[in-house]
Amino acid sequence: MHMIWVMLALLAVFIVRVVKGPSIWDRLLGLSVISTKVILIIVFFASYNQIAYLLDIAIVFVLLGFISIIFTALFLLQRIKAGGK
Amino acid sequence: MQVVGDIFVIIGTVFILFGVIGLMKFKNFYTRILVTAKIDTVGVITVIIGIAIKHGLSFFSMKVLLLMGIVMIVNPLASHMIARSAYLSGYQTEGQDDKAKTTYNEEHV
């Protein structure tokens, strides 16, 4: 149970980095790290309460996080390339 | 078995703590993303192996190992995409630190 509190503390550290991050890329990196931490929290919770179907949620969350980061990065690439001219 | 699993979980958490330190210490974006993404994935894998060991051979640990396989594939891909688009858009390509004026006009972002 205490592991979830450890993970939440780590989340707070990464949120500081996302807010402080000089550029938007640091924020994207922070997003990717935070989503990994949330997955770990789900897995800890599922293993602590012996609930198996929670892991499906974690798997879906991994894939969704991945897709959102990929398309956000692609979108930013076009926007900055066009805006940078 | 429980103790072995707990040891793995603690080792994974220590890895993640290294990632946090790395995230705060490095000044250049690319070194930061290299460290964070790699340690992040390794931390998740270690923790998930620990949890799989804690649950022995059961339906639960099979599903956890599947999750580990997915994370192993997905996480590096996402980090690569972030670094690639950051590089292509010319952010800190000359290796200057965060304080230096970035090469592209940051006001738009």
N, CA and C atoms of all chains as a GROMACS GRO file, in nm:
protein
  582
    1MET      N    1   0.085  -0.119   0.000
    1MET     CA    2   0.000   0.000   0.000
    1MET      C    3   0.089   0.124   0.000
    2HIS      N    4   0.197   0.119   0.077
    2HIS     CA    5   0.280   0.240   0.086
    2HIS      C    6   0.345   0.271  -0.047
    3MET      N    7   0.355   0.166  -0.138
    3MET     CA    8   0.423   0.196  -0.265
    3MET      C    9   0.344   0.300  -0.344
    4ILE      N   10   0.210   0.299  -0.328
    4ILE     CA   11   0.130   0.395  -0.406
    4ILE      C   12   0.164   0.536  -0.362
    5TRP      N   13   0.189   0.553  -0.231
    5TRP     CA   14   0.224   0.690  -0.188
    5TRP      C   15   0.359   0.731  -0.244
    6VAL      N   16   0.451   0.633  -0.255
    6VAL     CA   17   0.582   0.666  -0.312
    6VAL      C   18   0.564   0.713  -0.456
    7MET      N   19   0.479   0.640  -0.529
    7MET     CA   20   0.460   0.676  -0.670
    7MET      C   21   0.394   0.814  -0.681
    8LEU      N   22   0.299   0.842  -0.590
    8LEU     CA   23   0.232   0.973  -0.597
    8LEU      C   24   0.335   1.083  -0.570
    9ALA      N   25   0.428   1.058  -0.477
    9ALA     CA   26   0.531   1.160  -0.450
    9ALA      C   27   0.613   1.182  -0.575
   10LEU      N   28   0.649   1.072  -0.645
   10LEU     CA   29   0.728   1.088  -0.768
   10LEU      C   30   0.649   1.168  -0.870
   11LEU      N   31   0.518   1.142  -0.874
   11LEU     CA   32   0.436   1.218  -0.970
   11LEU      C   33   0.450   1.367  -0.944
   12ALA      N   34   0.449   1.405  -0.814
   12ALA     CA   35   0.457   1.548  -0.784
   12ALA      C   36   0.587   1.606  -0.838
   13VAL      N   37   0.696   1.528  -0.826
   13VAL     CA   38   0.825   1.578  -0.875
   13VAL      C   39   0.817   1.602  -1.025
   14PHE      N   40   0.755   1.507  -1.096
   14PHE     CA   41   0.752   1.521  -1.242
   14PHE      C   42   0.659   1.634  -1.282
   15ILE      N   43   0.554   1.657  -1.205
   15ILE     CA   44   0.465   1.770  -1.237
   15ILE      C   45   0.542   1.900  -1.225
   16VAL      N   46   0.632   1.908  -1.127
   16VAL     CA   47   0.716   2.029  -1.115
   16VAL      C   48   0.798   2.045  -1.241
   17ARG      N   49   0.854   1.934  -1.289
   17ARG     CA   50   0.935   1.944  -1.410
   17ARG      C   51   0.850   1.986  -1.529
   18VAL      N   52   0.729   1.935  -1.538
   18VAL     CA   53   0.644   1.972  -1.652
   18VAL      C   54   0.613   2.121  -1.645
   19VAL      N   55   0.588   2.174  -1.529
   19VAL     CA   56   0.555   2.316  -1.516
   19VAL      C   57   0.679   2.400  -1.542
   20LYS      N   58   0.793   2.354  -1.490
   20LYS     CA   59   0.916   2.434  -1.499
   20LYS      C   60   0.976   2.424  -1.638
   21GLY      N   61   0.950   2.312  -1.708
   21GLY     CA   62   1.021   2.280  -1.832
   21GLY      C   63   1.029   2.400  -1.924
   22PRO      N   64   1.149   2.437  -1.972
   22PRO     CA   65   1.162   2.558  -2.055
   22PRO      C   66   1.078   2.550  -2.182
   23SER      N   67   1.070   2.432  -2.242
   23SER     CA   68   1.001   2.432  -2.372
   23SER      C   69   0.890   2.329  -2.370
   24ILE      N   70   0.817   2.325  -2.480
   24ILE     CA   71   0.702   2.235  -2.485
   24ILE      C   72   0.748   2.091  -2.490
   25TRP      N   73   0.872   2.069  -2.540
   25TRP     CA   74   0.919   1.930  -2.551
   25TRP      C   75   0.941   1.871  -2.412
   26ASP      N   76   0.985   1.958  -2.317
   26ASP     CA   77   1.001   1.904  -2.181
   26ASP      C   78   0.866   1.864  -2.125
   27ARG      N   79   0.764   1.943  -2.166
   27ARG     CA   80   0.631   1.908  -2.112
   27ARG      C   81   0.584   1.776  -2.169
   28LEU      N   82   0.617   1.754  -2.296
   28LEU     CA   83   0.577   1.627  -2.358
   28LEU      C   84   0.650   1.511  -2.290
   29LEU      N   85   0.777   1.534  -2.261
   29LEU     CA   86   0.855   1.430  -2.192
   29LEU      C   87   0.794   1.404  -2.055
   30GLY      N   88   0.755   1.512  -1.986
   30GLY     CA   89   0.692   1.496  -1.854
   30GLY      C   90   0.564   1.417  -1.864
   31LEU      N   91   0.488   1.445  -1.972
   31LEU     CA   92   0.362   1.370  -1.991
   31LEU      C   93   0.390   1.222  -2.004
   32SER      N   94   0.494   1.190  -2.083
   32SER     CA   95   0.523   1.047  -2.103
   32SER      C   96   0.565   0.983  -1.972
   33VAL      N   97   0.641   1.054  -1.891
   33VAL     CA   98   0.688   0.994  -1.765
   33VAL      C   99   0.572   0.980  -1.668
   34ILE      N  100   0.485   1.083  -1.666
   34ILE     CA  101   0.373   1.078  -1.570
   34ILE      C  102   0.280   0.963  -1.606
   35SER      N  103   0.260   0.940  -1.738
   35SER     CA  104   0.168   0.830  -1.774
   35SER      C  105   0.228   0.697  -1.730
   36THR      N  106   0.361   0.684  -1.736
   36THR     CA  107   0.422   0.559  -1.687
   36THR      C  108   0.399   0.543  -1.538
   37LYS      N  109   0.409   0.657  -1.466
   37LYS     CA  110   0.389   0.645  -1.321
   37LYS      C  111   0.246   0.606  -1.289
   38VAL      N  112   0.151   0.662  -1.366
   38VAL     CA  113   0.011   0.629  -1.338
   38VAL      C  114  -0.012   0.480  -1.363
   39ILE      N  115   0.054   0.428  -1.467
   39ILE     CA  116   0.039   0.284  -1.495
   39ILE      C  117   0.090   0.205  -1.376
   40LEU      N  118   0.202   0.249  -1.320
   40LEU     CA  119   0.258   0.176  -1.206
   40LEU      C  120   0.162   0.182  -1.088
   41ILE      N  121   0.098   0.297  -1.070
   41ILE     CA  122   0.003   0.309  -0.958
   41ILE      C  123  -0.112   0.211  -0.977
   42ILE      N  124  -0.160   0.201  -1.103
   42ILE     CA  125  -0.271   0.108  -1.128
   42ILE      C  126  -0.227  -0.034  -1.099
   43VAL      N  127  -0.105  -0.068  -1.141
   43VAL     CA  128  -0.059  -0.206  -1.120
   43VAL      C  129  -0.042  -0.233  -0.972
   44PHE      N  130   0.012  -0.136  -0.896
   44PHE     CA  131   0.026  -0.157  -0.752
   44PHE      C  132  -0.110  -0.178  -0.687
   45PHE      N  133  -0.207  -0.094  -0.730
   45PHE     CA  134  -0.340  -0.103  -0.669
   45PHE      C  135  -0.403  -0.238  -0.701
   46ALA      N  136  -0.384  -0.281  -0.826
   46ALA     CA  137  -0.444  -0.409  -0.865
   46ALA      C  138  -0.378  -0.523  -0.789
   47SER      N  139  -0.246  -0.515  -0.772
   47SER     CA  140  -0.179  -0.628  -0.705
   47SER      C  141  -0.209  -0.627  -0.557
   48TYR      N  142  -0.235  -0.508  -0.501
   48TYR     CA  143  -0.261  -0.501  -0.357
   48TYR      C  144  -0.399  -0.556  -0.326
   49ASN      N  145  -0.496  -0.524  -0.411
   49ASN     CA  146  -0.634  -0.569  -0.382
   49ASN      C  147  -0.671  -0.693  -0.460
   50GLN      N  148  -0.571  -0.757  -0.524
   50GLN     CA  149  -0.596  -0.882  -0.594
   50GLN      C  150  -0.709  -0.869  -0.695
   51ILE      N  151  -0.710  -0.757  -0.768
   51ILE     CA  152  -0.815  -0.742  -0.871
   51ILE      C  153  -0.747  -0.759  -1.005
   52ALA      N  154  -0.790  -0.857  -1.086
   52ALA     CA  155  -0.716  -0.887  -1.208
   52ALA      C  156  -0.758  -0.796  -1.322
   53TYR      N  157  -0.890  -0.759  -1.325
   53TYR     CA  158  -0.934  -0.689  -1.446
   53TYR      C  159  -0.884  -0.545  -1.450
   54LEU      N  160  -0.823  -0.496  -1.340
   54LEU     CA  161  -0.769  -0.360  -1.344
   54LEU      C  162  -0.654  -0.352  -1.443
   55LEU      N  163  -0.587  -0.465  -1.466
   55LEU     CA  164  -0.470  -0.460  -1.553
   55LEU      C  165  -0.510  -0.430  -1.696
   56ASP      N  166  -0.634  -0.468  -1.733
   56ASP     CA  167  -0.677  -0.433  -1.870
   56ASP      C  168  -0.679  -0.281  -1.885
   57ILE      N  169  -0.724  -0.215  -1.777
   57ILE     CA  170  -0.726  -0.069  -1.783
   57ILE      C  171  -0.584  -0.017  -1.801
   58ALA      N  172  -0.488  -0.078  -1.732
   58ALA     CA  173  -0.350  -0.030  -1.743
   58ALA      C  174  -0.300  -0.049  -1.886
   59ILE      N  175  -0.334  -0.164  -1.946
   59ILE     CA  176  -0.287  -0.189  -2.084
   59ILE      C  177  -0.346  -0.086  -2.178
   60VAL      N  178  -0.477  -0.061  -2.163
   60VAL     CA  179  -0.540   0.038  -2.251
   60VAL      C  180  -0.477   0.175  -2.230
   61PHE      N  181  -0.446   0.204  -2.105
   61PHE     CA  182  -0.389   0.336  -2.075
   61PHE      C  183  -0.252   0.350  -2.138
   62VAL      N  184  -0.173   0.241  -2.138
   62VAL     CA  185  -0.040   0.246  -2.199
   62VAL      C  186  -0.054   0.280  -2.346
   63LEU      N  187  -0.145   0.208  -2.414
   63LEU     CA  188  -0.158   0.230  -2.559
   63LEU      C  189  -0.210   0.369  -2.589
   64LEU      N  190  -0.308   0.414  -2.510
   64LEU     CA  191  -0.363   0.548  -2.536
   64LEU      C  192  -0.257   0.654  -2.513
   65GLY      N  193  -0.180   0.639  -2.405
   65GLY     CA  194  -0.075   0.738  -2.378
   65GLY      C  195   0.024   0.743  -2.491
   66PHE      N  196   0.058   0.624  -2.541
   66PHE     CA  197   0.155   0.617  -2.649
   66PHE      C  198   0.103   0.689  -2.772
   67ILE      N  199  -0.021   0.659  -2.810
   67ILE     CA  200  -0.076   0.720  -2.931
   67ILE      C  201  -0.086   0.870  -2.914
   68SER      N  202  -0.127   0.915  -2.795
   68SER     CA  203  -0.143   1.060  -2.779
   68SER      C  204  -0.009   1.130  -2.789
   69ILE      N  205   0.097   1.068  -2.735
   69ILE     CA  206   0.228   1.134  -2.742
   69ILE      C  207   0.275   1.139  -2.886
   70ILE      N  208   0.256   1.027  -2.958
   70ILE     CA  209   0.303   1.024  -3.098
   70ILE      C  210   0.237   1.135  -3.178
   71PHE      N  211   0.104   1.148  -3.166
   71PHE     CA  212   0.037   1.246  -3.252
   71PHE      C  213   0.059   1.386  -3.202
   72THR      N  214   0.075   1.405  -3.071
   72THR     CA  215   0.106   1.540  -3.024
   72THR      C  216   0.240   1.585  -3.079
   73ALA      N  217   0.339   1.493  -3.076
   73ALA     CA  218   0.472   1.531  -3.126
   73ALA      C  219   0.463   1.561  -3.275
   74LEU      N  220   0.387   1.478  -3.348
   74LEU     CA  221   0.377   1.503  -3.493
   74LEU      C  222   0.310   1.637  -3.519
   75PHE      N  223   0.204   1.664  -3.444
   75PHE     CA  224   0.132   1.790  -3.464
   75PHE      C  225   0.223   1.907  -3.435
   76LEU      N  226   0.299   1.897  -3.325
   76LEU     CA  227   0.389   2.008  -3.289
   76LEU      C  228   0.494   2.027  -3.395
   77LEU      N  229   0.540   1.914  -3.454
   77LEU     CA  230   0.644   1.925  -3.556
   77LEU      C  231   0.594   2.011  -3.672
   78GLN      N  232   0.475   1.977  -3.722
   78GLN     CA  233   0.423   2.058  -3.834
   78GLN      C  234   0.404   2.203  -3.791
   79ARG      N  235   0.347   2.224  -3.672
   79ARG     CA  236   0.314   2.360  -3.631
   79ARG      C  237   0.440   2.444  -3.620
   80ILE      N  238   0.548   2.387  -3.559
   80ILE     CA  239   0.669   2.469  -3.540
   80ILE      C  240   0.738   2.488  -3.674
   81LYS      N  241   0.739   2.381  -3.757
   81LYS     CA  242   0.806   2.397  -3.888
   81LYS      C  243   0.738   2.507  -3.966
   82ALA      N  244   0.604   2.507  -3.965
   82ALA     CA  245   0.534   2.611  -4.041
   82ALA      C  246   0.554   2.746  -3.972
   83GLY      N  247   0.538   2.746  -3.836
   83GLY     CA  248   0.547   2.874  -3.765
   83GLY      C  249   0.686   2.931  -3.769
   84GLY      N  250   0.790   2.841  -3.776
   84GLY     CA  251   0.927   2.887  -3.764
   84GLY      C  252   0.973   2.968  -3.884
   85LYS      N  253   0.905   2.954  -4.000
   85LYS     CA  254   0.955   3.019  -4.122
   85LYS      C  255   0.964   3.170  -4.102
   86MET      N  256   0.891  -1.637  -0.163
   86MET     CA  257   0.861  -1.576  -0.293
   86MET      C  258   0.822  -1.430  -0.274
   87GLN      N  259   0.744  -1.407  -0.167
   87GLN     CA  260   0.699  -1.268  -0.146
   87GLN      C  261   0.819  -1.176  -0.128
   88VAL      N  262   0.918  -1.223  -0.052
   88VAL     CA  263   1.032  -1.136  -0.023
   88VAL      C  264   1.108  -1.106  -0.151
   89VAL      N  265   1.126  -1.211  -0.234
   89VAL     CA  266   1.200  -1.188  -0.360
   89VAL      C  267   1.127  -1.084  -0.443
   90GLY      N  268   0.995  -1.096  -0.449
   90GLY     CA  269   0.918  -0.999  -0.527
   90GLY      C  270   0.936  -0.860  -0.471
   91ASP      N  271   0.930  -0.850  -0.340
   91ASP     CA  272   0.945  -0.716  -0.279
   91ASP      C  273   1.081  -0.658  -0.311
   92ILE      N  274   1.183  -0.743  -0.310
   92ILE     CA  275   1.318  -0.691  -0.340
   92ILE      C  276   1.320  -0.632  -0.480
   93PHE      N  277   1.258  -0.705  -0.576
   93PHE     CA  278   1.257  -0.652  -0.714
   93PHE      C  279   1.182  -0.521  -0.719
   94VAL      N  280   1.070  -0.512  -0.647
   94VAL     CA  281   0.991  -0.388  -0.652
   94VAL      C  282   1.075  -0.273  -0.597
   95ILE      N  283   1.149  -0.300  -0.488
   95ILE     CA  284   1.230  -0.192  -0.430
   95ILE      C  285   1.341  -0.153  -0.524
   96ILE      N  286   1.402  -0.252  -0.591
   96ILE     CA  287   1.509  -0.218  -0.687
   96ILE      C  288   1.452  -0.131  -0.799
   97GLY      N  289   1.331  -0.167  -0.846
   97GLY     CA  290   1.269  -0.086  -0.951
   97GLY      C  291   1.245   0.055  -0.905
   98THR      N  292   1.200   0.069  -0.781
   98THR     CA  293   1.174   0.204  -0.731
   98THR      C  294   1.303   0.283  -0.722
   99VAL      N  295   1.412   0.216  -0.685
   99VAL     CA  296   1.541   0.286  -0.678
   99VAL      C  297   1.580   0.333  -0.817
  100PHE      N  298   1.555   0.248  -0.918
  100PHE     CA  299   1.584   0.292  -1.055
  100PHE      C  300   1.507   0.420  -1.087
  101ILE      N  301   1.378   0.421  -1.049
  101ILE     CA  302   1.296   0.537  -1.084
  101ILE      C  303   1.348   0.660  -1.010
  102LEU      N  304   1.399   0.639  -0.888
  102LEU     CA  305   1.455   0.755  -0.815
  102LEU      C  306   1.576   0.809  -0.891
  103PHE      N  307   1.658   0.718  -0.947
  103PHE     CA  308   1.768   0.768  -1.029
  103PHE      C  309   1.715   0.852  -1.144
  104GLY      N  310   1.605   0.805  -1.203
  104GLY     CA  311   1.548   0.881  -1.315
  104GLY      C  312   1.509   1.020  -1.271
  105VAL      N  313   1.454   1.031  -1.153
  105VAL     CA  314   1.412   1.163  -1.105
  105VAL      C  315   1.534   1.252  -1.091
  106ILE      N  316   1.641   1.196  -1.031
  106ILE     CA  317   1.763   1.277  -1.014
  106ILE      C  318   1.815   1.319  -1.150
  107GLY      N  319   1.814   1.223  -1.243
  107GLY     CA  320   1.863   1.255  -1.377
  107GLY      C  321   1.780   1.365  -1.439
  108LEU      N  322   1.648   1.358  -1.418
  108LEU     CA  323   1.562   1.459  -1.480
  108LEU      C  324   1.596   1.597  -1.428
  109MET      N  325   1.633   1.606  -1.301
  109MET     CA  326   1.656   1.740  -1.242
  109MET      C  327   1.795   1.790  -1.274
  110LYS      N  328   1.890   1.696  -1.295
  110LYS     CA  329   2.030   1.739  -1.299
  110LYS      C  330   2.068   1.790  -1.436
  111PHE      N  331   2.021   1.719  -1.541
  111PHE     CA  332   2.076   1.750  -1.673
  111PHE      C  333   2.016   1.882  -1.723
  112LYS      N  334   2.100   1.959  -1.786
  112LYS     CA  335   2.056   2.092  -1.833
  112LYS      C  336   2.012   2.086  -1.978
  113ASN      N  337   2.074   1.998  -2.057
  113ASN     CA  338   2.040   1.995  -2.198
  113ASN      C  339   1.920   1.903  -2.217
  114PHE      N  340   1.832   1.938  -2.310
  114PHE     CA  341   1.708   1.862  -2.321
  114PHE      C  342   1.735   1.719  -2.361
  115TYR      N  343   1.831   1.701  -2.462
  115TYR     CA  344   1.846   1.566  -2.518
  115TYR      C  345   1.908   1.470  -2.418
  116THR      N  346   2.001   1.520  -2.338
  116THR     CA  347   2.056   1.428  -2.236
  116THR      C  348   1.947   1.392  -2.136
  117ARG      N  349   1.860   1.490  -2.110
  117ARG     CA  350   1.754   1.464  -2.012
  117ARG      C  351   1.658   1.358  -2.063
  118ILE      N  352   1.620   1.369  -2.189
  118ILE     CA  353   1.522   1.274  -2.240
  118ILE      C  354   1.584   1.136  -2.250
  119LEU      N  355   1.714   1.131  -2.282
  119LEU     CA  356   1.780   1.000  -2.291
  119LEU      C  357   1.772   0.929  -2.157
  120VAL      N  358   1.811   1.001  -2.053
  120VAL     CA  359   1.818   0.936  -1.921
  120VAL      C  360   1.678   0.899  -1.873
  121THR      N  361   1.588   0.996  -1.884
  121THR     CA  362   1.456   0.974  -1.823
  121THR      C  363   1.385   0.857  -1.889
  122ALA      N  364   1.383   0.858  -2.023
  122ALA     CA  365   1.306   0.754  -2.091
  122ALA      C  366   1.364   0.617  -2.062
  123LYS      N  367   1.496   0.608  -2.066
  123LYS     CA  368   1.556   0.476  -2.048
  123LYS      C  369   1.533   0.424  -1.907
  124ILE      N  370   1.557   0.511  -1.810
  124ILE     CA  371   1.544   0.464  -1.670
  124ILE      C  372   1.399   0.436  -1.638
  125ASP      N  373   1.311   0.516  -1.700
  125ASP     CA  374   1.169   0.497  -1.677
  125ASP      C  375   1.127   0.356  -1.719
  126THR      N  376   1.167   0.320  -1.841
  126THR     CA  377   1.128   0.187  -1.891
  126THR      C  378   1.187   0.078  -1.805
  127VAL      N  379   1.314   0.094  -1.769
  127VAL     CA  380   1.379  -0.011  -1.690
  127VAL      C  381   1.312  -0.023  -1.554
  128GLY      N  382   1.277   0.094  -1.496
  128GLY     CA  383   1.211   0.090  -1.365
  128GLY      C  384   1.080   0.016  -1.372
  129VAL      N  385   1.002   0.045  -1.478
  129VAL     CA  386   0.873  -0.021  -1.490
  129VAL      C  387   0.892  -0.170  -1.506
  130ILE      N  388   0.989  -0.211  -1.587
  130ILE     CA  389   1.010  -0.355  -1.610
  130ILE      C  390   1.047  -0.423  -1.480
  131THR      N  391   1.137  -0.362  -1.403
  131THR     CA  392   1.181  -0.427  -1.278
  131THR      C  393   1.065  -0.440  -1.180
  132VAL      N  394   0.987  -0.332  -1.170
  132VAL     CA  395   0.876  -0.337  -1.074
  132VAL      C  396   0.776  -0.443  -1.117
  133ILE      N  397   0.750  -0.450  -1.249
  133ILE     CA  398   0.647  -0.546  -1.294
  133ILE      C  399   0.697  -0.689  -1.276
  134ILE      N  400   0.827  -0.710  -1.296
  134ILE     CA  401   0.880  -0.846  -1.270
  134ILE      C  402   0.863  -0.879  -1.123
  135GLY      N  403   0.889  -0.778  -1.039
  135GLY     CA  404   0.873  -0.803  -0.895
  135GLY      C  405   0.731  -0.841  -0.861
  136ILE      N  406   0.635  -0.769  -0.920
  136ILE     CA  407   0.494  -0.798  -0.889
  136ILE      C  408   0.456  -0.935  -0.946
  137ALA      N  409   0.508  -0.968  -1.064
  137ALA     CA  410   0.478  -1.099  -1.121
  137ALA      C  411   0.531  -1.209  -1.030
  138ILE      N  412   0.649  -1.189  -0.973
  138ILE     CA  413   0.704  -1.291  -0.882
  138ILE      C  414   0.619  -1.301  -0.756
  139LYS      N  415   0.575  -1.184  -0.710
  139LYS     CA  416   0.495  -1.188  -0.586
  139LYS      C  417   0.369  -1.272  -0.606
  140HIS      N  418   0.315  -1.270  -0.727
  140HIS     CA  419   0.189  -1.342  -0.748
  140HIS      C  420   0.212  -1.482  -0.800
  141GLY      N  421   0.337  -1.523  -0.811
  141GLY     CA  422   0.361  -1.662  -0.853
  141GLY      C  423   0.304  -1.687  -0.990
  142LEU      N  424   0.272  -1.816  -1.015
  142LEU     CA  425   0.227  -1.854  -1.150
  142LEU      C  426   0.075  -1.846  -1.150
  143SER      N  427   0.021  -1.734  -1.196
  143SER     CA  428  -0.126  -1.724  -1.190
  143SER      C  429  -0.171  -1.638  -1.307
  144PHE      N  430  -0.304  -1.631  -1.321
  144PHE     CA  431  -0.361  -1.553  -1.430
  144PHE      C  432  -0.317  -1.408  -1.416
  145PHE      N  433  -0.301  -1.363  -1.292
  145PHE     CA  434  -0.268  -1.222  -1.267
  145PHE      C  435  -0.129  -1.191  -1.320
  146SER      N  436  -0.032  -1.280  -1.288
  146SER     CA  437   0.106  -1.246  -1.328
  146SER      C  438   0.122  -1.261  -1.478
  147MET      N  439   0.041  -1.348  -1.541
  147MET     CA  440   0.051  -1.354  -1.689
  147MET      C  441   0.008  -1.221  -1.748
  148LYS      N  442  -0.100  -1.166  -1.694
  148LYS     CA  443  -0.149  -1.038  -1.748
  148LYS      C  444  -0.049  -0.927  -1.720
  149VAL      N  445   0.016  -0.932  -1.603
  149VAL     CA  446   0.114  -0.829  -1.570
  149VAL      C  447   0.232  -0.839  -1.666
  150LEU      N  448   0.272  -0.963  -1.698
  150LEU     CA  449   0.386  -0.978  -1.789
  150LEU      C  450   0.348  -0.929  -1.929
  151LEU      N  451   0.224  -0.951  -1.967
  151LEU     CA  452   0.180  -0.895  -2.097
  151LEU      C  453   0.193  -0.744  -2.095
  152LEU      N  454   0.151  -0.684  -1.983
  152LEU     CA  455   0.160  -0.538  -1.972
  152LEU      C  456   0.306  -0.495  -1.984
  153MET      N  457   0.395  -0.575  -1.921
  153MET     CA  458   0.538  -0.540  -1.929
  153MET      C  459   0.585  -0.545  -2.073
  154GLY      N  460   0.543  -0.648  -2.147
  154GLY     CA  461   0.586  -0.657  -2.287
  154GLY      C  462   0.541  -0.535  -2.365
  155ILE      N  463   0.416  -0.492  -2.341
  155ILE     CA  464   0.365  -0.375  -2.415
  155ILE      C  465   0.445  -0.252  -2.378
  156VAL      N  466   0.471  -0.234  -2.249
  156VAL     CA  467   0.542  -0.112  -2.208
  156VAL      C  468   0.682  -0.113  -2.266
  157MET      N  469   0.744  -0.231  -2.271
  157MET     CA  470   0.880  -0.238  -2.326
  157MET      C  471   0.884  -0.190  -2.469
  158ILE      N  472   0.777  -0.220  -2.547
  158ILE     CA  473   0.778  -0.180  -2.688
  158ILE      C  474   0.741  -0.033  -2.700
  159VAL      N  475   0.642   0.010  -2.620
  159VAL     CA  476   0.579   0.139  -2.645
  159VAL      C  477   0.664   0.255  -2.595
  160ASN      N  478   0.721   0.239  -2.476
  160ASN     CA  479   0.786   0.354  -2.414
  160ASN      C  480   0.903   0.407  -2.496
  161PRO      N  481   0.997   0.322  -2.542
  161PRO     CA  482   1.106   0.378  -2.622
  161PRO      C  483   1.055   0.444  -2.750
  162LEU      N  484   0.949   0.388  -2.809
  162LEU     CA  485   0.898   0.449  -2.932
  162LEU      C  486   0.851   0.591  -2.906
  163ALA      N  487   0.777   0.608  -2.796
  163ALA     CA  488   0.726   0.742  -2.767
  163ALA      C  489   0.841   0.838  -2.742
  164SER      N  490   0.940   0.795  -2.668
  164SER     CA  491   1.053   0.885  -2.638
  164SER      C  492   1.129   0.918  -2.765
  165HIS      N  493   1.141   0.816  -2.854
  165HIS     CA  494   1.212   0.845  -2.980
  165HIS      C  495   1.138   0.950  -3.060
  166MET      N  496   1.003   0.937  -3.060
  166MET     CA  497   0.926   1.033  -3.139
  166MET      C  498   0.940   1.174  -3.083
  167ILE      N  499   0.943   1.184  -2.950
  167ILE     CA  500   0.956   1.318  -2.891
  167ILE      C  501   1.091   1.376  -2.929
  168ALA      N  502   1.197   1.296  -2.913
  168ALA     CA  503   1.331   1.349  -2.941
  168ALA      C  504   1.344   1.384  -3.089
  169ARG      N  505   1.285   1.300  -3.174
  169ARG     CA  506   1.297   1.324  -3.319
  169ARG      C  507   1.230   1.455  -3.356
  170SER      N  508   1.106   1.474  -3.311
  170SER     CA  509   1.038   1.597  -3.353
  170SER      C  510   1.102   1.717  -3.285
  171ALA      N  511   1.156   1.699  -3.164
  171ALA     CA  512   1.225   1.813  -3.102
  171ALA      C  513   1.348   1.849  -3.185
  172TYR      N  514   1.419   1.746  -3.233
  172TYR     CA  515   1.541   1.775  -3.309
  172TYR      C  516   1.508   1.837  -3.443
  173LEU      N  517   1.406   1.777  -3.510
  173LEU     CA  518   1.375   1.828  -3.645
  173LEU      C  519   1.328   1.973  -3.638
  174SER      N  520   1.264   2.009  -3.527
  174SER     CA  521   1.217   2.148  -3.520
  174SER      C  522   1.328   2.238  -3.470
  175GLY      N  523   1.451   2.184  -3.457
  175GLY     CA  524   1.565   2.271  -3.431
  175GLY      C  525   1.574   2.320  -3.290
  176TYR      N  526   1.532   2.237  -3.193
  176TYR     CA  527   1.537   2.283  -3.054
  176TYR      C  528   1.668   2.240  -2.992
  177GLN      N  529   1.754   2.336  -2.955
  177GLN     CA  530   1.881   2.310  -2.887
  177GLN      C  531   1.969   2.216  -2.968
  178THR      N  532   1.971   2.233  -3.100
  178THR     CA  533   2.048   2.134  -3.179
  178THR      C  534   2.197   2.157  -3.161
  179GLU      N  535   2.241   2.276  -3.127
  179GLU     CA  536   2.385   2.296  -3.109
  179GLU      C  537   2.428   2.257  -2.968
  180GLY      N  538   2.338   2.191  -2.894
  180GLY     CA  539   2.383   2.139  -2.766
  180GLY      C  540   2.395   2.244  -2.660
  181GLN      N  541   2.328   2.360  -2.679
  181GLN     CA  542   2.339   2.460  -2.570
  181GLN      C  543   2.241   2.422  -2.460
  182ASP      N  544   2.256   2.487  -2.344
  182ASP     CA  545   2.176   2.446  -2.228
  182ASP      C  546   2.040   2.515  -2.230
  183ASP      N  547   1.963   2.493  -2.123
  183ASP     CA  548   1.828   2.550  -2.121
  183ASP      C  549   1.834   2.701  -2.116
  184LYS      N  550   1.939   2.755  -2.048
  184LYS     CA  551   1.939   2.902  -2.031
  184LYS      C  552   1.965   2.972  -2.163
  185ALA      N  553   2.039   2.905  -2.254
  185ALA     CA  554   2.077   2.975  -2.378
  185ALA      C  555   1.953   2.998  -2.464
  186LYS      N  556   1.960   3.098  -2.551
  186LYS     CA  557   1.847   3.130  -2.639
  186LYS      C  558   1.830   3.012  -2.735
  187THR      N  559   1.714   2.956  -2.741
  187THR     CA  560   1.699   2.840  -2.830
  187THR      C  561   1.702   2.888  -2.974
  188THR      N  562   1.741   2.797  -3.064
  188THR     CA  563   1.762   2.839  -3.202
  188THR      C  564   1.630   2.880  -3.266
  189TYR      N  565   1.521   2.812  -3.235
  189TYR     CA  566   1.399   2.853  -3.305
  189TYR      C  567   1.321   2.949  -3.216
  190ASN      N  568   1.227   3.025  -3.271
  190ASN     CA  569   1.162   3.129  -3.192
  190ASN      C  570   1.063   3.063  -3.097
  191GLU      N  571   1.098   3.070  -2.971
  191GLU     CA  572   1.021   2.995  -2.872
  191GLU      C  573   0.891   3.066  -2.839
  192GLU      N  574   0.878   3.193  -2.878
  192GLU     CA  575   0.756   3.263  -2.835
  192GLU      C  576   0.634   3.196  -2.895
  193HIS      N  577   0.649   3.137  -3.016
  193HIS     CA  578   0.528   3.082  -3.079
  193HIS      C  579   0.478   2.962  -3.003
  194VAL      N  580   0.564   2.894  -2.934
  194VAL     CA  581   0.519   2.767  -2.875
  194VAL      C  582   0.449   2.792  -2.743
   0.00000   0.00000   0.00000
